[in-house]
Structures are given as C-alpha cells and as structure tokens.
Amino acid sequence: MIALTILLIIISIFEIKNMLENNQKKEIVIFVCITIIIWIIGRVYISDPFRPSIVNMIMSAFGIQF
C-alpha cells in the first residue's frame, strides 16, 4: 500500500507541475479527483485481494447478475 501511495504521489507531482506550467487549473482538479479514486480502488483491492472484485461490487449495486 505504501508503494502505491508513493508511486501516485511521485506521478502526481510530475503531472501537476507540468499542468501548472501550461496554466491548466481545471485539469488539475480533474486529475486530483481521478488520482484519489484510483488510490481508493487500489486500497480496497490491496486490503483483501480475495474479496469480490470491484466490478462485481458495482454490478451488484446496479442489480446486474452475471
């Protein structure tokens, strides 16, 4: 989990730095939101890789059986 967090932070710093140079403030907000979602999904998976998959959880929430 620590490796995932460190990797996301390093990539985020690099990308945000480039976005600031190009004055892309709205894109930074979207990038940060997507990064947080990726971190949460990674945390859910790494905490217990044998639980139902994330896709299975989403499909169950919508009532789709496969």
QUIFEN-V679443 format. One record per run of one state. SS is the DSSP state (H for helix, E for strand, - for the rest). FROM is the first residue (numbers start at 0). TO is the last residue. If there is no record, write none. Layout:
BEGIN
ss=<SS | SS>
from=<FROM | FROM>
to=<TO | TO>
END
This chain:
BEGIN
ss=<- | H | - | H | - | H | ->
from=<0 | 1 | 21 | 24 | 47 | 53 | 61>
to=<0 | 20 | 23 | 46 | 52 | 60 | 65>
END
